[in-house]
Amino acid sequence: QSVLTQPPSVSAAPGQKVTVSCSGSTSNIGNNYVSWYQQVPGTAPKLLIYESNRRPSGIPDRFSGSKSATSATLAITGLQTGDEADYYCGTWDDSLSVVVFGAGTKLTVL
Amino acid sequence: QVLLQESGPGLVKPSGTLSLTCTVSGDSVTSGHWWSWIRQSPGTNLEWIGDIYRGGNTNYNPSLRNRLSMSMDESKNQFSLELTSVTAADTALYYCARVMGVVGQFDYWGQGTLVTVSS
C-alpha cells in the first residue's frame, strides 16, 4: 500500500479538463515539494511538474500542479489522446527518510 | 541533452548480486546533481532505491540499506548499483535518473533495464 494515495483511474473526453489527486500526510506532502510524472506504457517516467507547481521547459502549460496542506493535484486541460498514460506523484517523506510515490493513476481519454 | 543509459546482466540467480551501471552523457556526474536509482516491479509502483553525489556521498532507502551499495566512477562519467542477496522480489525494471534540485525530483531518466531474479 502506497504512502501517497491516488485514484486508480480517471477519464475525460478530448478537449476537456481532468484532475488527478495525490493525498499524503504532514510528513511528506505537508512538508515537502511534490513532483508529477507521466509514464506511457513501455517508456520511462517523464517529469511534468516539480516543486509542486513548476513546469520543466518543454512541458505545455496545459499541465499544472498545485498543493494544499497534505494533498496535491495535477490538472490537465485541453485533453489530447496522446495524454493517455499513467501519472505518478512523488515526494520525500521525513518520517520514513525515503522518496515515496503514489501507485499511479491511469488516464483514459474517451 | 542529458542522456542516461543503464547496463548490466538481465538475469541474476537468487542469493546473488545484482550489479548495474548508468552511463551519463550531456552532463557530468560531478556537476552538482545527485544521481538516483529507481525500480518498478512489473505492473506495480515506483520504488526509490537511493541517491549518490560526487565524492561518494550516498542516501539509501532504509528497506534496502543492508544489501545496497552505490558508487561513482568520475573518469567514466558513470555511477553504479550493487544489491546483494537478491530474491524474486528484486525482479524489476531498474531506472537511473538525475535528481533535479531537492531530493525526490527526477528530471532525466534512463530507458530502464529489466533484471529478473531466477535460477
Boltz contact constraints between the chains, C-beta under 6 A:
constraints:
  - contact:
      token1: [A, 2]
      token2: [B, 45]
      max_distance: 6.0
  - contact:
      token1: [A, 33]
      token2: [B, 102]
      max_distance: 6.0
  - contact:
      token1: [A, 35]
      token2: [B, 105]
      max_distance: 6.0
  - contact:
      token1: [A, 44]
      token2: [B, 95]
      max_distance: 6.0
  - contact:
      token1: [A, 44]
      token2: [B, 109]
      max_distance: 6.0
  - contact:
      token1: [A, 44]
      token2: [B, 111]
      max_distance: 6.0
  - contact:
      token1: [A, 44]
      token2: [B, 112]
      max_distance: 6.0
  - contact:
      token1: [A, 45]
      token2: [B, 109]
      max_distance: 6.0
  - contact:
      token1: [A, 47]
      token2: [B, 107]
      max_distance: 6.0
  - contact:
      token1: [A, 50]
      token2: [B, 100]
      max_distance: 6.0
  - contact:
      token1: [A, 50]
      token2: [B, 105]
      max_distance: 6.0
  - contact:
      token1: [A, 90]
      token2: [B, 104]
      max_distance: 6.0
  - contact:
      token1: [A, 91]
      token2: [B, 104]
      max_distance: 6.0
  - contact:
      token1: [A, 92]
      token2: [B, 103]
      max_distance: 6.0
  - contact:
      token1: [A, 92]
      token2: [B, 104]
      max_distance: 6.0
  - contact:
      token1: [A, 97]
      token2: [B, 62]
      max_distance: 6.0
  - contact:
      token1: [A, 98]
      token2: [B, 61]
      max_distance: 6.0
  - contact:
      token1: [A, 99]
      token2: [B, 48]
      max_distance: 6.0
  - contact:
      token1: [A, 99]
      token2: [B, 104]
      max_distance: 6.0
  - contact:
      token1: [A, 101]
      token2: [B, 45]
      max_distance: 6.0
  - contact:
      token1: [A, 101]
      token2: [B, 46]
      max_distance: 6.0
  - contact:
      token1: [A, 103]
      token2: [B, 45]
      max_distance: 6.0
